[in-house]
Amino acid sequence: MDPLAPNANDWNNLGIIITFLWLALISAIITGPTLLIAHAIIPSAVATKTIDKKYDKLRPGLYLMGGIGVICIILFFCLAGFQSYAILKEIYPSFWQ
């Protein structure tokens, strides 16, 4: 199986794939601490009375932000996967033969 040399369009598509992967990483970096704060830190701190009970009202917003972040991570990985399938099909036209 001899791969074809990537042309300018292929390199552009590879750049788009890398951009989607960077966006997925940034989404994960934002989503992780948001869900950690909403699900672990705030309830624990409210239960031990370290912080006031009014901070418990922040949890639904943080969960919403975390849920949107998880959806963004999945979306960016799917977009990168679909884009990479197209580029691999161009570089390796007879991949399964």
FENLIN-V181004 format. One record per residue. N is the residue number from 0. RES is the residue in one letter. SS is DSSP state (helix for helix, strand for strand, loop for the rest). PSI is psi in degrees with one decimal (NA if undefined). NEAR is the number of other ideal C-beta (glycine too) atoms within 10 Angstrom. Layout:
n->N res->RES ss->SS psi->PSI near->NEAR
n->N res->RES ss->SS psi->PSI near->NEAR
//
This chain:
n->0 res->M ss->loop psi->110.1 near->8
n->1 res->D ss->loop psi->116.8 near->6
n->2 res->P ss->loop psi->150.0 near->11
n->3 res->L ss->loop psi->150.9 near->10
n->4 res->A ss->loop psi->132.7 near->6
n->5 res->P ss->loop psi->137.9 near->14
n->6 res->N ss->loop psi->-173.6 near->10
n->7 res->A ss->helix psi->-37.2 near->7
n->8 res->N ss->helix psi->-39.3 near->10
n->9 res->D ss->helix psi->-41.3 near->16
n->10 res->W ss->helix psi->-35.1 near->11
n->11 res->N ss->helix psi->-42.7 near->11
n->12 res->N ss->helix psi->-37.5 near->17
n->13 res->L ss->helix psi->-37.3 near->15
n->14 res->G ss->helix psi->-37.9 near->10
n->15 res->I ss->helix psi->-40.3 near->15
n->16 res->I ss->helix psi->-45.5 near->17
n->17 res->I ss->helix psi->-36.9 near->12
n->18 res->T ss->helix psi->-44.2 near->14
n->19 res->F ss->helix psi->-39.3 near->20
n->20 res->L ss->helix psi->-38.1 near->15
n->21 res->W ss->helix psi->-40.7 near->12
n->22 res->L ss->helix psi->-36.2 near->17
n->23 res->A ss->helix psi->-40.8 near->19
n->24 res->L ss->helix psi->-44.6 near->12
n->25 res->I ss->helix psi->-40.3 near->14
n->26 res->S ss->helix psi->-39.9 near->20
n->27 res->A ss->helix psi->-38.4 near->15
n->28 res->I ss->helix psi->-33.0 near->11
n->29 res->I ss->helix psi->-40.1 near->16
n->30 res->T ss->helix psi->-42.0 near->19
n->31 res->G ss->helix psi->-57.8 near->14
n->32 res->P ss->helix psi->-32.0 near->13
n->33 res->T ss->helix psi->-47.3 near->20
n->34 res->L ss->helix psi->-33.8 near->17
n->35 res->L ss->helix psi->-44.7 near->13
n->36 res->I ss->helix psi->-44.0 near->18
n->37 res->A ss->helix psi->-36.7 near->20
n->38 res->H ss->helix psi->-22.8 near->14
n->39 res->A ss->helix psi->-50.5 near->10
n->40 res->I ss->helix psi->-49.8 near->15
n->41 res->I ss->helix psi->-48.6 near->18
n->42 res->P ss->helix psi->-38.1 near->14
n->43 res->S ss->helix psi->-43.3 near->11
n->44 res->A ss->helix psi->-34.0 near->15
n->45 res->V ss->helix psi->-39.2 near->16
n->46 res->A ss->helix psi->-36.4 near->10
n->47 res->T ss->loop psi->2.9 near->8
n->48 res->K ss->loop psi->29.5 near->8
n->49 res->T ss->loop psi->-38.0 near->10
n->50 res->I ss->loop psi->163.1 near->13
n->51 res->D ss->loop psi->156.2 near->9
n->52 res->K ss->helix psi->-20.4 near->9
n->53 res->K ss->helix psi->-23.3 near->8
n->54 res->Y ss->helix psi->-15.2 near->15
n->55 res->D ss->helix psi->-20.4 near->14
n->56 res->K ss->helix psi->-14.0 near->9
n->57 res->L ss->helix psi->-19.5 near->12
n->58 res->R ss->helix psi->-44.3 near->15
n->59 res->P ss->helix psi->-39.9 near->10
n->60 res->G ss->helix psi->-39.6 near->11
n->61 res->L ss->helix psi->-38.6 near->18
n->62 res->Y ss->helix psi->-41.0 near->14
n->63 res->L ss->helix psi->-45.3 near->12
n->64 res->M ss->helix psi->-39.7 near->15
n->65 res->G ss->helix psi->-39.3 near->20
n->66 res->G ss->helix psi->-41.5 near->14
n->67 res->I ss->helix psi->-38.0 near->14
n->68 res->G ss->helix psi->-40.5 near->20
n->69 res->V ss->helix psi->-41.9 near->15
n->70 res->I ss->helix psi->-40.2 near->12
n->71 res->C ss->helix psi->-40.5 near->17
n->72 res->I ss->helix psi->-48.6 near->19
n->73 res->I ss->helix psi->-43.3 near->12
n->74 res->L ss->helix psi->-46.5 near->14
n->75 res->F ss->helix psi->-37.8 near->20
n->76 res->F ss->helix psi->-39.5 near->16
n->77 res->C ss->helix psi->-43.5 near->12
n->78 res->L ss->helix psi->-40.6 near->17
n->79 res->A ss->helix psi->-38.2 near->19
n->80 res->G ss->helix psi->-44.2 near->11
n->81 res->F ss->helix psi->-39.5 near->11
n->82 res->Q ss->helix psi->-38.9 near->17
n->83 res->S ss->helix psi->-31.6 near->16
n->84 res->Y ss->helix psi->-42.3 near->10
n->85 res->A ss->helix psi->-42.5 near->12
n->86 res->I ss->helix psi->-37.7 near->18
n->87 res->L ss->helix psi->-34.2 near->13
n->88 res->K ss->helix psi->-32.5 near->10
n->89 res->E ss->helix psi->-39.7 near->15
n->90 res->I ss->helix psi->-42.1 near->16
n->91 res->Y ss->loop psi->83.5 near->14
n->92 res->P ss->loop psi->-28.7 near->12
n->93 res->S ss->loop psi->59.4 near->7
n->94 res->F ss->loop psi->-41.5 near->10
n->95 res->W ss->loop psi->8.3 near->5
n->96 res->Q ss->loop psi->NA near->6
//
